[in-house]
Every structure is written in C-alpha cells, then in structure tokens.
Amino acid sequence: MTSKTPPFTATKPVTRALRGNFFDIKGVASAPEEIESQARYIEDGMMLLSGGEILWLGSREEGERALMNLSYPVPLDDYRDKLLVPGFIDTHIHYPQTEMIGAYGEQLLEWLNNYTFPAEAQYHDLDYANKMSKFFINQLLNNGTTTALVFGTVHPQSVDALFTVAAALNMRLIAGKVMMDQNAPEEVLETPEESERDTRTLIDRWHNHKRLSYALTPRFVPTSSPALLEKVRLLKQQHPDIYLQTHLSENVDEISWVKALYPEHKGYLDVYHDYELTGARCVFAHCVHIHEQEWDCLRDTDSSIAFCPTSNLFLGSGLFDIGTSWQKQVRLGMGTDVGAGTSFSMLQTLGEAYKVGQLQKYRLSAFEAFYHATLGGARSLHLDEKLGNFEAGKEADIVVLDPNATALQQLRAGNCKTLAEKLFVLMTLGDDRNVFQTIVDGKVVYSRTESVRA
C-alpha cells in the first residue's frame, strides 16, 4: 500500500525531517468500502517539514536525496521502528469533567446532577481552571490528541484558562463556555443576557486567534429556555464562521423531557433546527435515538455527529448506528466524551466503537476506524483542508505510535500478516502507552521518554 510521490521541490525552508513508517487516509470517502483504496502506508519513509507545515512525504531514499541537495543542515528525527499517523481529532469532550471520570452507577440525568454539576461549579475560580486546563491538555497530548472540540463550564474563566494553555502550544482547539439558564443548580446557571454578554467577550478575545476557534455551547435543550436559544441564534447569525456544539438524543428519558418542555416541536432536533442551530460547523454529540427525519435534517443542513462509544456504553445510553451515518451521508467524527467517556485514548475509543458495531452486525474495519479519528474527524469539523492526513501544505500535527509498547502487543504483532491486522490490534489492545511522541505545529509537545508538558 505504498504510493509514488513527486520528487521534492523546495518552496519553503526545510526545518525538520522525520524518518519512520507513515500511515494516513489520503482522501475523503463517501462509503466505508472506499477507505482502503485511499489508505497510504509508506514503510521506512521520510517527511519534510517547514515549521508547522508538511512540505513533502515520500520514500526515505528520495528524502535523503532532497536533503543532500539543500545548502543547509536539517535536523533528522529517526522513528524507523515507529508508526506515524495524523494527530487524533476528538470531536466531543468536557474538560471540567476530567476529575470525575469513572463516576459510578448512574444514567445521564442522574449522573449530571450527582457528579457533573458539582464538579463544574468549581470553575468560577480562575486559578482552579488554570490548573485543570493544564492537566486536561496534557492528557490530550499524552494520548495523541492534537485537535479537540471542548466544552467548558458556564463560567467564562473556564474558557479563558483553556484557550490560554492551548495558545501557548499553538494547538488547534475549538471550545466554548456552556450556556444554560434552567433545570440545573443555581451555581451553574446564568441569565440569557449574561450568557450573551460573556459569550460575545470570549468570541472577540479568542475566535480565530492563532489556531483557536470558538464554539457556541448550549449544553442541551433541557437546560435552554426559549430566550436563551434566541440568544444563541442571534450570535450564530452574527458570526457565520463560528462553531456550535451541543447534545442530541443521548438518552430516552432526556428525549421525553425535551418533548415535555417543547411540546409544539416535532422532535428533539426540531428544537435546534427551529432556532436555526443546525448547519455547517454544528456538531451534535451522541444521536443514539434519532429517527429518519432527523437523519435527513442533519444531512440536508450539513450538520455533523460526534460518535461517543465509551460514554454511550458507560451511561447505558444505547448504540449509535454507524451504518446509517454512511447511508445518510452525515459527517461523522469520534468523541471520547470524558468524563462520561472512560478514556482520553482515541485508540481505546476506536476499540469500543468496534464493539458497538459488532452488537449491530456492523463490521468496523481498522481503516475506517482510523479514518473517523483523523481525516473523517477533520471533515466533521470542516477542517479537512488543514488537518487529517499528510498531504503537502497541511498542518504538522502528528502522533508517533509505538505498536509494540507492551509484551502482549509484541507477542501479538508476531502473528500479524497485514497492515489492517496490525492497525486493528493497535486499536483493540492500544492505549496511552503506545503514544511515543505527540507533535503539534511541528514541535514535540509530549514525549514518553522526556518531560515535555503544557
């Protein structure tokens, strides 16, 4: 599964060369069976970078010839026993829930009241938000996640802290403060007017600053009054390039609650759609219990879904229908959904996605799984022109994986005959131990063997 690459022509200074085994998905797919033909594997290849940009990827021999023709020395990082893949993209995660991950014994609504809201109430304290933002970003990087769509809390300082840490790394991050004004404890509520004011300030400060983007973040319909949804609609209209993230049809009791709160609407998604909160760069997490008309609305509005398998299993919410997402041509990315999700690891998340598929007789291949975590995830965020594979001109966000990080993986690797099998073993037995280094904007920001921290 190698591919021929044009010889390197210097258009920008080469600042770094990487040698190793490279895997990515070269192009967007409209069906799962198309993905394998787009898969690219270069054994003992070389990548040339110019700062945070990928200049070229090809064979080691061609890369060495290109370096010899330059009039200046270029540092070379040798990863010849490692696998380099595009940085993982997490399309749904709550950073304030990091500290209560693995909370026992509840389904969604009880879990929010007993664990989530008390944890999020602490983020009125900027010092606390700063400390937890650094911890959170380090967890992402330790697990090879280089881009994420992130929920803060209702407190604007939660987002200020998170963006400050990400900006220092020039990390591509999308985030927003939660907007909610009803059906939650007082310490995590706001008025619609406060929500609009604080959100505007954050948009002005952070949206399109460096590699950062802002996401309007109404938590979900039950915590959103009509007045608040009107504010969200207004902000979205005034900022057409902004993101929106929220939850949709995660839990059957949640859906019943929405029906009781908004009886005049045809369904859960119809509430968002009526307030013009569907469309490009609108990402709906979960979508476990959506009906055909809602699938069609997501497709027709070019909205996206974040599939969160570990969370859906942990809270007993249900099984997401991967096959229908392809049939309906709805953009799809993967989400860890920490803290209902039980791991920051995209490898573990892909392993659980495979099991969700198995329970519905859907065979999720390793190629498809890695597609959803890289180029497919980038496409779900309308970032596939910037991220998701190793095409020249794209941003240099890379994960260096050690496929043999454990004795069991070393044993199993000896029986693998194909690339697909090796990738499948990596996503079913893999975790943060397999992440050797994480590269953001062309710089090593995490190394398993060195102390590199946000």
Buried (B, 14 or more C-beta within 10 A) or exposed (E): BEEEBEEBEBEEEBBBBBBBBBBBBBBBBEEBEBBBEBBBBBBEBBBBBBBBBBBBBBBBEBBBBBBEEEEEEBEEBEBEEBBBBBBBBBBBBBBBBBBBBEBEEBBBBEBBBBBBBBBBBBBBBBEBBBEBBBBBBBBBBBBBBBBBBBBBBBBBBBBBBBBBBBBEBBBBBBBBBBBBBEBBEEEBBBEBEBBBBBBBBBBEBBBEEBBBBBBBBBBBBBBBBEBBBBBBBEBBEEBEEBBBBBBBBBBBEBBEBBBEBBEEBBBBBBBBBBBBBBBBBBBBBBBBBBEEEBBEBBBBBBBBBBBBBBBBBBBEBBBBBBBBBBEBBBBBBBBBBBBBBBBBBBBBBBBBBBBBBEEEEBEBBBBBBBBBBBBBBBBBBBBBEBBBBBBBEBBBBBBBBBBBBBEEBEEBBEEBEEBBBBBBBBBBBBBBBBBBBBBBBBBBBBBBEEEBEB
